[in-house]
Amino acid sequence: MMKPLRWGILGTGRIAHTFASDLRFIDDGEIIAVGSRSQSSADRFADEFDVQYRHPTYEQLVANPEVDVIYVATPHPMHFDNALLALEHDKPVLVEKAFTMNASQARELVQVARERKLFMMEAMWTRFLPHVVAIREMIANDELGEIVAIEADHGKWFEPDPTSRLFAPELGGGALLDLGVYPVSFASMILGRPDRIAALVDPAFSGVDGQTSMLFGYESGAQAVLTCTSHARTATRACISGVKARIEIAGDFYAPTSFRLIQRSGEESRFEFSSEGRGLHHQAIEVARCIDAGVLESAVMPLDETVAIMETMDRVLAFL
């Protein structure tokens, strides 16, 4: 058995706590260090998760020679600088989604990682959940037939607070990068990059995108209808329709859940899955597997696709 991958957590916010909590479910990794912008924040996180090294700066974290890999868990406006800092210290890196603020930043990070021959992956944890793995296998086995349509939505209600990061233009606020990245990445996983995009983007009170409906067209003739909003808690379901059958994923489609396989005849089969915690540990297993094998990127969440997803979201936001 390989030694547990020694993680350094960059950032101490909500997603960092969720990742740290879920990492307890696996033997492939352990958190040995945390970096924050203050000693007190690093200490609180370290006390909660029994972390040995607690750094008051990100620079000290990435310079720690005991750390094998960095998890960038800061808000996405900071991802570019934080991931670049890790790469410049020769640390492999897992970068939360949305990967960056735009495709230009994503391309630069990918170039640096490849030049330095370092592993890097977008932390689209949904791809590694048991129900999504099973869906990819069904599609690969042609159980749905040619894919005709995808539907997915992600909406949450956020109080219209001028001090909230979600509504702050200078902090990368907006529904698409926080919420819409899930349905956009889901469609990309199945159909790839769209060649036609139409979108209706309405601003929130602060001017950032508040609600977006997207229609993607593909060379195959397939279409994807995707929505996101920060104004309401939506059903957050997803559906993949093929000529033979369709898959209906219960909400929240992007988190551990179940799905139904419905044949063209109407016959149904239900698939249930178990996953401890929130499910972020599945991506940590993939990172450990890739690094142990000397692989520089994951075939499940490849870097070129991450860039393509950012390019797609750039095109959508151009409708604002």
Buried (B, 14 or more C-beta within 10 A) or exposed (E): EEEBBBBBBBBBBEBBBBBBBBBBBBEBBBBBBBBBEEEEBBBBBBEEBEBEBBBBBBEBBBBBEEBBBBBBBBBBBBBBBBBBBBBEBEBBBBBBBBBBBBBEBBBBBBEBBEEBEBBBBBBBBBBBBBBBBBBEEBBEEEBBBEBBBBBBBBBBEBEBEEEBBBBBEEBBBBBBBBBBBBBBBBBBBBBBBBEEBEBEBBEBEBEBBBBBBBBBBBEEEBBBBBBBBBBEEBEBBBBBBBEEBBBBBBBBBBBBBEBBBBEEEEEEEEBEBEBEBBBBBBBBBBBBBBBEEEEBBBEBBBBEBBBBBBBBBBBBBEBB
